[in-house]
């Protein structure tokens, strides 16, 4: 599995398309039989404390895309805080199991783990 | 020796970072490494105390480095530099906000094109262009209003396009430059 991370509008999906994936390969629902899952940050927020249950399904995918969300000021609202927490933990868990982790910056990919 | 082609594009270096990351200082160091006339293209409208404080701080940073300041809040494409030299454009984030939200700007539809055209026009007038832009997409979108999200999307698009065209792309964090493309320093 390749984990692709980066800021909003950093070119994550564009990069995954450049690997040969088509629009119909993408889904936001990991239960769908599609090779690319994007919007991990929304999935993590949805799963809440149960984020760990997402890991086994996601590691079976070919590509997982997540927006980095943890580099701002930690907000006062509990829900917003937890969303960052779960996304960060989920990404960390996936990165540990990933064959490769790619970070996008202004559309430029850097392999940060292989 | 052949005279330099007037339409020849200058080298283009892109410097991107978060707020207070040290990106300005690094960008200046890139700009002053080139000989010849230096222009600083300032994009921040001096509205309010904080803007004035930031402008004063940046002026102090540039003092004695031989920059001539040119103010340009929008419509970069029509800017004519008196001489061919080095230009330091700071910052694309302001320029985009001005193009979108100022009455004089190109509006949301035309902003990306206006800025990219401006960059191309500047490159044709410079030996070296250093552009500074911001990284603002490292937080959840949910906390931002729809118009701010659209701004973030457009900034990302401009940053990606500039990165494609640039000879060098640098990310600056904690004052430390990280090269993503083309750098030899």
HADDOCK unambig.tbl for C-alpha pairs under 7 A between the chains (distance, minus, plus):
assign (segid A and resid 7 and name CA) (segid B and resid 137 and name CA) 4.55 0.50 0.50
assign (segid A and resid 7 and name CA) (segid B and resid 138 and name CA) 4.69 0.50 0.50
assign (segid A and resid 8 and name CA) (segid B and resid 137 and name CA) 4.38 0.50 0.50
assign (segid A and resid 8 and name CA) (segid B and resid 138 and name CA) 6.47 0.50 0.50
assign (segid A and resid 9 and name CA) (segid B and resid 153 and name CA) 5.46 0.50 0.50
assign (segid A and resid 9 and name CA) (segid B and resid 156 and name CA) 4.72 0.50 0.50
assign (segid A and resid 9 and name CA) (segid B and resid 157 and name CA) 6.67 0.50 0.50
assign (segid A and resid 10 and name CA) (segid B and resid 156 and name CA) 5.75 0.50 0.50
assign (segid A and resid 10 and name CA) (segid B and resid 160 and name CA) 6.97 0.50 0.50
assign (segid A and resid 68 and name CA) (segid B and resid 138 and name CA) 5.28 0.50 0.50
assign (segid A and resid 68 and name CA) (segid B and resid 139 and name CA) 6.73 0.50 0.50
assign (segid A and resid 69 and name CA) (segid B and resid 138 and name CA) 4.87 0.50 0.50
assign (segid A and resid 69 and name CA) (segid B and resid 139 and name CA) 4.00 0.50 0.50
assign (segid A and resid 69 and name CA) (segid B and resid 140 and name CA) 5.04 0.50 0.50
assign (segid A and resid 70 and name CA) (segid B and resid 138 and name CA) 6.56 0.50 0.50
assign (segid A and resid 70 and name CA) (segid B and resid 139 and name CA) 6.02 0.50 0.50
assign (segid A and resid 71 and name CA) (segid B and resid 138 and name CA) 5.53 0.50 0.50
assign (segid A and resid 71 and name CA) (segid B and resid 139 and name CA) 6.11 0.50 0.50
assign (segid A and resid 72 and name CA) (segid B and resid 138 and name CA) 6.82 0.50 0.50
assign (segid A and resid 72 and name CA) (segid B and resid 139 and name CA) 5.64 0.50 0.50
assign (segid A and resid 106 and name CA) (segid B and resid 156 and name CA) 6.85 0.50 0.50
assign (segid A and resid 106 and name CA) (segid B and resid 159 and name CA) 5.42 0.50 0.50
assign (segid A and resid 106 and name CA) (segid B and resid 160 and name CA) 4.42 0.50 0.50
assign (segid A and resid 106 and name CA) (segid B and resid 163 and name CA) 6.13 0.50 0.50
assign (segid A and resid 107 and name CA) (segid B and resid 160 and name CA) 4.99 0.50 0.50
assign (segid A and resid 108 and name CA) (segid B and resid 180 and name CA) 6.87 0.50 0.50
